[in-house]
């Protein structure tokens, strides 16, 4: 099918599950942030499952083709995995600069980074139990996790990133073994820190994908619109992902009004095209979404595109998120029909 649709990863968590005002009033957590959850610890897992089912059914109702679990169990896209690893002290956190330049509490690396067990496989099994659609799971990238930590052990951040890569590699292989259709690696810090990404980030990312048998994607963006309010008009690290061994690259075009000519640098990749402006609480019309898709079509074959929001929808009000998601599905259908496919 031309122009299939999917989320980047996250969908809004309900207010009864998490304190959304607290969540929005701080930088995305890098350490654990249990104080955000409204549900007592003994009932939290069950509540998260219920909310995950709601996120799955919302995607299905909107007409999404490839479904995620909405990352409902996560306080942020990265911290659930990053804090489950050996070698990090999460009880005595360190400090690192966020991509906005502000200090943020982060895991402190105090020993060799190792994955002690699968982190997301049970989440995938639960997702597959509650949908017949194709499914995607997301994992934080090794470069991004290395930038979201205080390194008190390794001689260099590159060495830390390579051990993060080994942990991510094991997780991805387990996810495919459990039935994932797509696994996406989130690497937003490659855009934020392109020099280090050039020096060792791409190497670490490819190490995370080494030997993986399955469809892999990489997401790179300018940050959550709710947190990062100014966006450059172009990526500082995007074309370089042509050298990544992933099959798909996810990037934003709506919020930054990206010059889509840049995607000619990604020849050979499937393109997860961000077409929803998550900084705007107005719901796009399907025709506006269709116009954003058409902007990209001169630069790659129609069959190379997958349609998605610019980034995770975590911070949006739920009604706005659903409306945007539905507009995206209808907008993709408009362009699909223009190409003779229903």
C-alpha positions as CSV (number, residue, x, y, z in Angstrom):
1,X,0.0,0.0,0.0
2,X,1.2,3.5,-0.8
3,X,1.6,6.0,2.0
4,X,0.9,3.7,5.0
5,X,0.5,5.6,8.3
6,X,2.0,5.2,11.8
7,X,3.0,7.1,14.9
8,X,6.6,8.1,15.6
9,X,6.1,6.3,18.9
10,X,4.3,8.0,21.7
11,X,0.6,8.8,22.2
12,X,-0.8,11.0,25.1
13,X,-1.1,9.3,28.4
14,X,-4.5,9.9,30.1
15,X,-4.7,12.4,32.9
16,X,-5.9,9.8,35.3
17,X,-2.7,7.9,34.8
18,X,0.0,10.5,34.8
19,X,0.1,14.1,36.1
20,X,0.3,15.8,32.7
21,X,0.9,19.3,34.1
22,X,3.9,18.1,36.0
23,X,5.1,16.2,32.9
24,X,4.9,19.3,30.8
25,X,6.4,21.5,33.4
26,X,9.8,19.9,33.3
27,X,12.4,18.6,30.8
28,X,11.8,15.0,29.7
29,X,13.0,12.7,32.5
30,X,16.3,11.0,32.0
31,X,16.3,9.3,35.5
32,X,13.1,7.7,36.9
33,X,10.3,10.0,37.7
34,X,7.8,7.9,39.7
35,X,6.3,11.1,41.2
36,X,4.6,11.7,37.8
37,X,2.3,8.7,38.1
38,X,-1.1,9.2,39.8
39,X,-1.6,5.5,40.4
40,X,-0.3,3.7,43.6
41,X,2.7,1.5,42.8
42,X,0.8,-1.8,43.4
43,X,-1.8,-0.9,40.8
44,X,0.4,1.0,38.3
45,X,1.2,-1.9,35.9
46,X,-2.5,-2.8,35.6
47,X,-3.4,0.9,35.0
48,X,-0.7,1.2,32.4
49,X,-2.0,-1.9,30.6
50,X,-5.5,-0.4,30.5
51,X,-4.2,2.9,29.1
52,X,-2.1,1.1,26.5
53,X,-5.2,-0.7,25.2
54,X,-6.9,2.7,24.9
55,X,-3.9,4.0,22.9
56,X,-4.0,1.0,20.6
57,X,-7.7,1.3,20.0
58,X,-7.4,5.0,19.4
59,X,-4.9,4.3,16.6
60,X,-7.1,1.6,15.1
61,X,-10.2,3.9,15.3
62,X,-8.3,6.6,13.5
63,X,-7.2,4.2,10.8
64,X,-3.5,4.0,11.5
65,X,-1.8,1.1,9.6
66,X,1.2,0.3,11.7
67,X,0.4,0.5,15.5
68,X,2.7,1.2,18.5
69,X,2.0,0.8,22.2
70,X,1.9,4.6,22.5
71,X,4.9,4.3,24.9
72,X,2.3,4.6,27.7
73,X,4.5,2.9,30.3
74,X,7.3,5.3,29.8
75,X,8.0,8.6,31.6
76,X,10.1,9.6,28.5
77,X,11.1,7.9,25.3
78,X,14.5,6.9,26.7
79,X,14.5,6.7,30.5
80,X,12.7,3.4,30.9
81,X,15.3,1.5,28.9
82,X,18.3,3.6,30.0
83,X,17.6,3.1,33.7
84,X,17.2,-0.6,33.4
85,X,20.8,-1.3,32.5
86,X,23.7,-2.4,34.7
87,X,26.5,0.1,35.1
88,X,24.3,3.1,35.9
89,X,23.6,4.6,39.3
90,X,20.0,6.0,39.1
91,X,19.8,6.6,42.9
92,X,22.7,9.1,42.9
93,X,22.2,10.8,39.5
94,X,24.6,13.0,37.7
95,X,24.0,16.0,35.5
96,X,24.2,16.6,31.8
97,X,23.1,19.4,29.5
98,X,19.9,18.8,27.7
99,X,19.7,19.6,24.0
100,X,18.3,23.0,25.0
101,X,21.5,23.7,27.0
102,X,19.9,23.3,30.4
103,X,21.3,21.0,33.1
104,X,19.2,17.9,33.8
105,X,19.5,15.0,36.2
106,X,20.7,12.0,34.3
107,X,21.9,8.4,35.0
108,X,25.5,8.3,36.3
109,X,27.7,5.7,34.6
110,X,29.7,3.9,37.3
111,X,30.5,0.6,35.6
112,X,30.3,-1.3,32.3
113,X,27.0,-0.7,30.6
114,X,25.2,-4.1,30.2
115,X,21.6,-5.1,29.5
116,X,20.7,-7.5,32.3
117,X,17.3,-8.5,30.8
118,X,14.9,-7.7,28.0
119,X,13.1,-4.4,28.8
120,X,10.4,-4.1,26.2
121,X,9.6,-7.6,25.0
122,X,6.6,-8.0,27.4
123,X,5.3,-4.6,26.1
124,X,5.5,-6.0,22.6
125,X,3.8,-9.2,23.4
126,X,1.0,-7.2,25.1
127,X,0.7,-5.0,22.0
128,X,0.5,-7.9,19.6
129,X,-2.2,-9.5,21.8
130,X,-4.4,-6.5,21.4
131,X,-4.1,-5.7,17.7
132,X,-4.1,-7.5,14.4
133,X,-2.2,-4.7,12.7
134,X,1.5,-4.6,12.0
135,X,3.4,-3.3,15.0
136,X,6.4,-1.1,15.7
137,X,8.4,-0.8,18.9
138,X,10.8,2.0,19.7
139,X,14.1,1.9,21.6
140,X,16.4,4.8,22.6
141,X,19.6,5.0,20.5
142,X,23.1,4.4,21.9
143,X,24.4,7.8,20.9
144,X,21.5,9.6,22.5
145,X,21.7,7.6,25.7
146,X,25.5,8.4,25.9
147,X,24.6,12.1,25.7
148,X,21.9,11.8,28.4
149,X,24.3,10.4,31.0
150,X,27.2,11.5,33.3
151,X,30.2,9.4,32.4
152,X,32.2,8.6,35.6
153,X,33.6,5.3,34.3
154,X,34.6,5.1,30.6
155,X,37.7,6.8,29.2
156,X,35.5,8.5,26.5
157,X,31.9,8.9,25.7
158,X,32.5,7.0,22.5
159,X,33.4,3.9,24.6
160,X,30.2,4.4,26.6
161,X,28.2,4.7,23.4
162,X,29.6,1.4,22.0
163,X,28.5,-0.5,25.1
164,X,25.1,1.2,24.9
165,X,25.0,0.0,21.3
166,X,25.6,-3.6,22.5
167,X,22.7,-3.3,24.9
168,X,20.4,-1.9,22.2
169,X,21.5,-4.6,19.7
170,X,20.4,-7.3,22.1
171,X,17.1,-5.6,22.8
172,X,16.3,-5.2,19.1
173,X,17.1,-8.8,18.3
174,X,14.8,-10.0,21.2
175,X,12.0,-7.7,19.9
176,X,12.2,-9.2,16.4
177,X,12.3,-12.7,17.9
178,X,9.1,-11.8,19.7
179,X,7.3,-10.7,16.6
180,X,8.0,-7.0,16.0
181,X,7.4,-5.9,12.4
182,X,9.5,-2.7,12.8
183,X,11.9,-1.6,15.5
184,X,12.7,2.1,15.5
185,X,15.8,3.6,17.2
186,X,15.4,7.1,18.5
187,X,18.5,9.3,17.9
188,X,17.4,12.9,18.3
189,X,20.8,13.9,19.8
190,X,22.4,13.3,16.4
191,X,20.7,16.5,15.3
192,X,21.5,18.3,18.5
193,X,25.2,17.3,18.5
194,X,26.2,16.7,14.9
195,X,30.0,16.9,15.5
196,X,30.0,14.0,18.0
197,X,27.5,12.2,15.9
198,X,29.9,12.4,12.9
199,X,32.8,11.3,15.1
200,X,31.3,8.2,16.7
201,X,27.5,8.4,16.8
202,X,26.9,6.7,13.4
203,X,29.4,4.1,14.3
204,X,27.5,3.3,17.5
205,X,24.2,3.3,15.7
206,X,25.4,0.8,13.1
207,X,26.8,-1.3,15.9
208,X,23.3,-1.3,17.5
209,X,21.9,-2.6,14.2
210,X,24.7,-5.2,13.5
211,X,23.3,-8.6,12.6
212,X,19.7,-7.6,13.0
213,X,17.3,-9.4,10.8
214,X,14.2,-7.2,10.5
215,X,13.0,-3.8,9.4
216,X,14.7,-1.1,11.3
217,X,14.0,2.7,11.4
218,X,15.9,5.6,12.9
219,X,14.1,8.7,14.2
220,X,15.8,12.1,14.2
221,X,14.1,15.3,15.1
222,X,14.5,18.8,16.6
223,X,13.0,17.8,19.9
224,X,9.5,17.9,21.4
225,X,7.6,21.0,20.3
226,X,6.3,21.4,23.9
227,X,9.9,21.7,25.1
228,X,12.0,23.1,22.2
229,X,10.2,26.1,20.8
230,X,12.5,27.3,18.1
231,X,13.5,25.1,15.2
232,X,16.1,25.5,12.5
233,X,14.9,25.4,8.9
234,X,17.2,22.4,8.1
235,X,18.8,19.4,9.7
236,X,22.5,19.5,10.8
237,X,22.5,15.7,10.6
238,X,20.2,13.9,8.2
239,X,21.9,13.0,4.9
240,X,24.6,11.2,6.9
241,X,22.0,8.6,7.8
242,X,22.3,7.2,4.3
243,X,25.4,5.5,5.7
244,X,23.2,3.9,8.4
245,X,22.3,0.2,7.9
246,X,18.6,0.9,8.9
247,X,16.0,0.6,6.2
248,X,13.8,3.6,7.2
249,X,14.5,7.2,8.4
250,X,12.0,9.2,10.3
251,X,12.2,13.0,10.2
252,X,10.0,16.1,10.6
253,X,9.0,18.5,7.9
254,X,5.8,20.3,9.2
255,X,7.0,22.2,12.2
256,X,10.3,23.3,10.6
257,X,8.8,23.7,7.1
258,X,11.7,21.7,6.0
259,X,13.0,22.0,2.4
260,X,12.2,18.5,1.3
261,X,14.9,18.5,-1.3
262,X,17.2,17.3,1.4
263,X,15.6,13.8,1.2
264,X,17.5,13.2,-2.0
265,X,20.4,12.6,0.3
266,X,18.6,9.6,1.7
267,X,18.3,7.7,-1.6
268,X,17.7,4.0,-0.9
269,X,15.9,4.5,2.4
270,X,12.2,4.3,3.1
271,X,11.2,7.8,4.3
272,X,9.0,8.2,7.4
273,X,7.7,11.7,6.6
274,X,6.6,13.9,9.5
275,X,3.5,15.9,8.4
276,X,1.8,16.9,11.7
277,X,2.9,20.2,13.3
278,X,2.8,19.3,17.0
279,X,3.5,22.9,18.1
280,X,0.1,23.9,16.8
281,X,-3.0,22.9,18.8
282,X,-5.2,23.5,15.8
283,X,-6.0,20.2,14.1
284,X,-4.8,20.1,10.5
285,X,-7.3,19.6,7.7
286,X,-6.7,16.4,5.7
287,X,-6.0,18.6,2.7
288,X,-3.2,20.4,4.6
289,X,-1.7,17.0,5.4
290,X,-2.0,16.0,1.8
291,X,-0.2,19.2,0.7
292,X,2.7,18.4,3.1
293,X,3.0,14.9,1.6
294,X,2.9,16.4,-2.0
295,X,5.8,18.7,-1.1
296,X,8.1,15.7,-0.7
297,X,7.0,13.7,-3.7
298,X,9.3,15.3,-6.3
299,X,12.3,14.0,-4.4
300,X,11.6,10.3,-4.0
301,X,9.4,7.6,-5.4
302,X,5.9,7.5,-3.9
303,X,6.4,3.9,-2.7
304,X,9.3,5.1,-0.5
305,X,7.1,7.1,1.9
306,X,5.5,6.3,5.2
307,X,3.4,9.0,6.8
308,X,3.7,10.0,10.4
309,X,3.6,12.9,12.9
310,X,6.8,15.1,13.1
311,X,7.6,13.6,16.5
312,X,6.0,11.8,19.4
313,X,2.5,13.0,20.4
314,X,3.1,12.6,24.1
315,X,2.5,16.2,25.1
316,X,-0.6,16.9,23.1
317,X,-4.1,17.0,24.6
318,X,-5.7,13.6,23.8
319,X,-8.5,15.1,21.7
320,X,-6.0,17.1,19.6
321,X,-3.8,14.1,19.2
322,X,-6.7,12.0,17.9
323,X,-7.9,14.7,15.6
324,X,-4.5,15.2,14.1
325,X,-4.0,11.5,13.7
326,X,-7.3,11.1,12.0
327,X,-6.5,14.0,9.6
328,X,-3.2,12.4,8.8
329,X,-4.9,9.1,7.9
330,X,-7.4,10.9,5.6
331,X,-4.7,13.1,4.1
332,X,-2.6,10.1,3.2
333,X,-5.7,8.5,1.7
334,X,-6.2,11.6,-0.5
335,X,-2.7,11.4,-1.9
336,X,-3.0,7.6,-2.3
337,X,-6.1,8.1,-4.4
338,X,-4.3,10.6,-6.6
339,X,-1.8,7.8,-7.3
340,X,-4.6,5.5,-8.4
341,X,-4.7,3.4,-5.2
342,X,-7.6,3.1,-2.7
